[in-house]
Amino acid sequence: MSEPKKKMIEVHRISAMEDLTRKAVFKAEGRMEEYPRQVGGDRTVTYGYGYTFIRYGGGLLGWKRYEHLDNDLADIGIKLTKTEKDSIDAIASARNNKKFSEVNKLISQFEKDWAKNHEPLAHYNSGYFR
């Protein structure tokens, strides 16, 4: 008589999957950005654990403000001003035109303006970033 086959994978029910996922992302991503900033010279604006304000659409689309940015930020209680949107668009435009020193200056100014006008990210109560 042969032994019953053993299961290759044991199935376990995880009731706190969202919490486990969040912890895994936090550990993999490193430290959370409390204010939007350029990370590692990537010439984008990054918030929280890797949420970028501008994204590359490829080909003719190039770099542009993320289409869901307004709604995503509104979900955590942040409303972008027209000036902030214009600044983000200017960063994307300079990035498309490969004016990298201008991109760096624009991001630096955006970071300073943001810090003056917004609370640190930990202030906002949201599951998106924390």
BELMO-V764030 format. One record per backbone hydrogen bond with DSSP energy under -0.5 kcal/mol. NH is the residue of the N-H (numbers start at 1). CO is the residue of the C=O. If there is no record, write none. Layout:
# BELMO-V764030
<<NH:CO> <NH:CO>>
This chain:
# BELMO-V764030
<<11:9> <15:13> <17:14> <20:16> <21:17> <22:18> <23:19> <24:20> <25:21> <26:22> <27:23> <28:24> <29:25> <30:26> <33:48> <34:32> <37:46> <40:38> <42:39> <46:37> <46:44> <47:51> <48:33> <50:48> <51:47> <52:50> <53:45> <55:64> <57:55> <57:62> <61:58> <62:58> <64:55> <66:53> <69:66> <72:68> <73:69> <74:70> <75:71> <76:72> <76:73> <77:74> <78:73> <80:78> <85:81> <86:82> <87:83> <88:84> <89:85> <90:86> <91:87> <92:88> <93:89> <94:90> <95:91> <96:92> <97:93> <98:95> <99:94> <100:98> <103:99> <104:100> <105:101> <106:102> <107:103> <108:104> <109:105> <110:106> <111:107> <112:108> <113:109> <114:110> <115:111> <116:112> <117:113> <118:114> <121:34> <123:120> <124:121> <126:124> <130:126>>
